Amino acid sequence: MAETKTTVTAATAKASSHQPKKSSNLFATLAVPICLVIGFVIFFFVLGNPANFEGNNPDGHPISEGIGKWFGTVYKGGYVVPILISVLLICLTFVIERFLYLAKAKGKFPGSELVRKVQYHLANKNVDAALAECDKQKGSVGNVLKAGLKKYKEMISNTELDTDQKILTIKNEIEETTALELPMMEKNLVFLSTIASVATLLGLFGTVLGMIKAFSAMSNAGAPDSSQLALGISEALINTALGIGTSAIAIIMYNVFTTSIDSITYAIDESGFTLTQSFAANHK
């Protein structure tokens, strides 16, 4: 009977740990196509609005003043622009998603502060107070410490294992919980690292297309077509700006998030060390 209960509990815990992963996968699956659709809608219906052009004709020049001037100018960047806009939207979507998740993972107060509080309560042999601090923190460090503290409390009353085996059991529990927390913090960062490279290449591709138009205008017999020449150069520069700008955002935010994850990981490692050392000191 006891074995059946243990199996059910383990299965429930495993299912709950996979639930956020499934929802995160669904988010990533839906976010990309939705951003692509929105990018093309913005290009054709916002930037390509006839009101942004002289004579209400998208084939003409952008109007000379107001925000419509900028919308019309970007529209003239060509058909690589909606792809770049979509990539920028995907980048911003995952930046916001990771920002919100990591803000939650950090908890209500820093993990290093939680470790100090837990260390204090364990020194006074008050495991329940330490568990209460983990519930207050509500972050990844708190989750790992809480799992370790439960095992810590269980090992105090365990008479079958020696001290070294108990410490190893606590350490294994912490490592297993950490193995569930870290992948969720790093999830979707692959989109930012990919966009950092792809956006630049897409911008370069649009730049090349624009320069082809510019040189085609110069190759015409007689006087070069100055209008087409200016249009080609403008298209090249617009794609360059969008590609570099999107790539810069992705690189900066990727580094910000990895730095934040490193600090949380350090606090988790510190918490594991604190638990094992405390148990070794208090239960020789």
C-alpha positions as CSV (number, residue, x, y, z in Angstrom):
1,M,0.0,0.0,0.0
2,A,2.8,2.4,0.9
3,E,4.6,1.6,-2.4
4,T,1.4,2.4,-4.3
5,K,1.0,5.8,-2.6
6,T,4.7,6.6,-3.3
7,T,4.2,5.7,-7.0
8,V,1.1,7.9,-7.3
9,T,2.8,10.8,-5.6
10,A,5.9,10.5,-7.8
11,A,3.7,10.3,-10.9
12,T,1.7,13.4,-9.8
13,A,4.9,15.3,-9.2
14,K,6.3,14.3,-12.5
15,A,3.1,15.4,-14.3
16,S,3.1,18.8,-12.6
17,S,6.7,19.4,-13.5
18,H,6.0,18.7,-17.2
19,Q,2.9,20.9,-17.3
20,P,4.7,24.3,-17.6
21,K,7.0,22.8,-20.2
22,K,3.9,21.8,-22.4
23,S,2.4,25.3,-22.0
24,S,5.7,26.8,-22.9
25,N,6.0,24.7,-26.0
26,L,2.5,25.7,-27.0
27,F,3.4,29.4,-26.5
28,A,6.5,29.0,-28.8
29,T,4.5,27.1,-31.4
30,L,1.8,29.8,-31.6
31,A,3.9,32.9,-31.1
32,V,6.0,32.5,-34.3
33,P,3.1,32.2,-36.9
34,I,1.1,34.9,-35.1
35,C,4.0,37.3,-35.3
36,L,4.5,36.5,-39.0
37,V,0.9,37.3,-39.7
38,I,1.0,40.5,-37.7
39,G,4.2,41.5,-39.5
40,F,2.7,41.2,-42.9
41,V,-0.5,42.9,-41.8
42,I,1.5,45.9,-40.5
43,F,3.5,46.0,-43.7
44,F,0.5,46.0,-46.1
45,F,-2.2,47.8,-44.1
46,V,-0.3,50.2,-41.8
47,L,2.9,51.0,-43.6
48,G,1.3,50.5,-47.1
49,N,-1.7,52.6,-46.2
50,P,-2.4,54.8,-49.3
51,A,-2.7,57.8,-47.0
52,N,1.1,57.6,-46.4
53,F,1.8,58.4,-50.1
54,E,1.4,61.3,-52.4
55,G,-1.8,61.0,-54.4
56,N,-2.9,58.1,-52.2
57,N,-0.9,55.8,-54.4
58,P,1.5,53.3,-52.7
59,D,3.5,53.2,-55.9
60,G,4.3,56.9,-55.5
61,H,6.6,58.8,-53.1
62,P,5.9,58.9,-49.4
63,I,4.2,62.1,-48.1
64,S,6.7,64.9,-47.0
65,E,5.6,65.3,-43.4
66,G,4.0,63.6,-40.4
67,I,4.4,60.0,-39.2
68,G,3.0,58.8,-42.6
69,K,6.3,60.0,-44.1
70,W,8.2,57.4,-42.0
71,F,5.7,54.7,-42.6
72,G,5.8,55.2,-46.3
73,T,9.6,55.3,-46.3
74,V,9.8,51.9,-44.5
75,Y,7.2,50.5,-46.9
76,K,9.5,51.3,-49.7
77,G,12.1,49.0,-48.2
78,G,10.7,46.1,-50.3
79,Y,9.3,42.7,-49.5
80,V,12.1,41.7,-47.1
81,V,10.7,44.4,-44.7
82,P,7.6,42.4,-43.5
83,I,9.9,39.4,-42.8
84,L,12.2,41.7,-40.7
85,I,9.2,43.2,-38.9
86,S,7.9,39.7,-38.1
87,V,11.4,38.7,-36.8
88,L,11.5,41.9,-34.7
89,L,8.0,41.0,-33.2
90,I,9.1,37.5,-32.5
91,C,12.2,38.9,-30.8
92,L,10.2,41.3,-28.6
93,T,7.6,38.6,-27.8
94,F,10.3,36.2,-26.4
95,V,12.1,39.1,-24.7
96,I,8.8,39.9,-22.8
97,E,8.1,36.2,-22.1
98,R,11.6,35.5,-20.7
99,F,11.6,38.7,-18.7
100,L,8.3,37.8,-17.0
101,Y,9.4,34.2,-16.4
102,L,12.8,35.2,-15.0
103,A,11.2,37.9,-12.8
104,K,9.1,35.1,-11.3
105,A,12.1,32.8,-11.0
106,K,14.0,35.4,-9.0
107,G,11.2,35.4,-6.4
108,K,10.0,38.0,-4.1
109,F,13.5,38.7,-2.7
110,P,17.0,37.7,-3.8
111,G,18.1,34.1,-3.5
112,S,21.2,35.0,-1.6
113,E,19.1,36.6,1.1
114,L,17.0,33.5,1.3
115,V,20.1,31.3,1.7
116,R,21.2,33.5,4.7
117,K,17.8,33.3,6.3
118,V,17.7,29.5,5.9
119,Q,21.2,29.2,7.2
120,Y,20.2,31.2,10.3
121,H,17.1,29.0,11.0
122,L,19.0,25.8,10.4
123,A,21.7,26.9,12.9
124,N,18.9,27.2,15.4
125,K,17.6,23.8,14.3
126,N,14.2,25.3,13.1
127,V,13.5,23.6,9.8
128,D,9.9,24.6,9.7
129,A,10.9,28.3,9.8
130,A,13.3,27.7,7.0
131,L,10.5,26.1,4.9
132,A,8.3,29.1,5.6
133,E,11.0,31.4,4.2
134,C,11.1,29.3,1.0
135,D,7.3,29.7,0.7
136,K,7.7,33.5,1.0
137,Q,10.4,33.7,-1.6
138,K,8.4,31.9,-4.3
139,G,11.3,31.6,-6.8
140,S,13.5,29.0,-8.3
141,V,16.0,29.1,-5.4
142,G,13.0,28.8,-3.0
143,N,11.7,25.8,-4.9
144,V,15.1,24.0,-4.8
145,L,15.7,24.8,-1.1
146,K,12.2,23.7,-0.2
147,A,12.7,20.3,-1.8
148,G,16.1,20.0,-0.1
149,L,14.7,21.1,3.3
150,K,11.9,18.5,3.1
151,K,14.5,15.8,2.5
152,Y,16.6,17.4,5.2
153,K,13.7,17.1,7.7
154,E,13.1,13.5,6.6
155,M,16.7,12.6,7.1
156,I,16.7,13.9,10.7
157,S,14.4,11.2,11.8
158,N,15.9,8.5,9.5
159,T,17.7,5.8,11.5
160,E,18.6,3.5,8.7
161,L,21.2,5.6,6.9
162,D,24.5,7.0,8.3
163,T,25.4,10.7,8.1
164,D,27.2,10.5,4.8
165,Q,24.4,8.6,3.1
166,K,21.9,11.2,4.5
167,I,23.9,14.0,3.1
168,L,24.2,12.3,-0.3
169,T,20.4,11.8,-0.3
170,I,19.8,15.5,0.4
171,K,22.3,16.4,-2.3
172,N,20.6,14.1,-4.8
173,E,17.2,15.7,-4.1
174,I,18.6,19.2,-4.6
175,E,20.3,18.1,-7.9
176,E,17.1,16.5,-9.2
177,T,15.0,19.7,-8.4
178,T,17.7,21.9,-10.0
179,A,17.6,19.7,-13.1
180,L,13.9,20.6,-13.4
181,E,14.3,24.3,-12.8
182,L,17.3,25.2,-15.0
183,P,15.9,24.0,-18.4
184,M,12.7,26.1,-17.8
185,M,14.9,29.2,-17.2
186,E,16.9,28.7,-20.3
187,K,13.9,27.7,-22.5
188,N,13.2,29.9,-25.6
189,L,16.6,31.7,-25.3
190,V,17.4,29.7,-28.5
191,F,15.0,32.0,-30.4
192,L,17.0,35.1,-29.3
193,S,20.3,33.5,-30.2
194,T,19.0,32.5,-33.6
195,I,17.4,35.9,-34.3
196,A,20.7,37.6,-33.4
197,S,22.3,35.9,-36.4
198,V,19.3,35.6,-38.8
199,A,18.2,39.2,-38.5
200,T,21.5,40.5,-39.7
201,L,21.6,38.1,-42.6
202,L,18.0,39.1,-43.6
203,G,19.0,42.7,-43.4
204,L,22.0,42.0,-45.6
205,F,19.8,40.2,-48.1
206,G,17.4,43.2,-48.3
207,T,20.4,45.4,-48.7
208,V,21.8,43.4,-51.6
209,L,18.3,43.5,-53.3
210,G,18.2,47.3,-52.9
211,M,21.7,47.7,-54.3
212,I,20.8,45.6,-57.3
213,K,17.9,48.0,-58.0
214,A,20.3,51.0,-57.5
215,F,22.9,49.6,-59.9
216,S,20.2,48.6,-62.4
217,A,19.0,52.2,-62.5
218,M,22.6,53.4,-63.1
219,S,23.1,50.9,-65.9
220,N,20.3,52.3,-68.1
221,A,21.4,53.8,-71.4
222,G,21.7,57.6,-71.2
223,A,21.1,59.4,-68.0
224,P,20.7,57.2,-64.9
225,D,17.2,57.1,-63.5
226,S,17.7,59.2,-60.3
227,S,14.4,58.2,-58.9
228,Q,15.0,54.5,-59.1
229,L,18.6,55.0,-57.9
230,A,17.4,56.8,-54.8
231,L,14.7,54.1,-54.3
232,G,17.3,51.3,-54.5
233,I,19.6,52.9,-52.0
234,S,16.7,53.8,-49.7
235,E,15.5,50.1,-49.8
236,A,19.1,48.9,-49.0
237,L,19.5,51.2,-46.0
238,I,16.0,50.5,-44.5
239,N,16.7,46.7,-44.6
240,T,20.1,47.3,-43.1
241,A,18.7,49.4,-40.2
242,L,15.9,46.9,-39.4
243,G,18.3,43.9,-39.5
244,I,21.0,45.5,-37.4
245,G,18.5,46.9,-34.9
246,T,16.7,43.6,-34.4
247,S,20.0,41.7,-34.1
248,A,21.2,44.3,-31.5
249,I,18.1,43.9,-29.4
250,A,18.4,40.1,-29.5
251,I,22.1,40.0,-28.5
252,I,21.7,42.5,-25.7
253,M,18.7,40.8,-24.2
254,Y,20.2,37.3,-24.6
255,N,23.2,38.5,-22.6
256,V,21.0,40.1,-20.0
257,F,19.0,36.9,-19.5
258,T,22.0,34.6,-19.4
259,T,23.6,36.8,-16.7
260,S,20.4,36.7,-14.7
261,I,20.2,32.9,-15.0
262,D,23.8,32.6,-13.9
263,S,23.1,34.6,-10.7
264,I,20.1,32.4,-9.9
265,T,22.2,29.3,-10.6
266,Y,24.9,30.5,-8.3
267,A,22.3,31.1,-5.5
268,I,20.9,27.5,-6.1
269,D,24.4,26.1,-5.8
270,E,25.0,28.1,-2.7
271,S,21.7,26.8,-1.2
272,G,22.7,23.2,-1.8
273,F,26.1,23.7,-0.2
274,T,24.4,25.4,2.8
275,L,22.0,22.5,3.4
276,T,24.6,19.8,3.2
277,Q,27.1,21.6,5.4
278,S,24.4,22.5,7.9
279,F,23.3,18.8,8.1
280,A,26.9,17.7,8.5
281,A,27.5,20.2,11.3
282,N,24.2,19.6,13.2
283,H,23.8,15.9,12.8
284,K,27.2,14.2,13.2
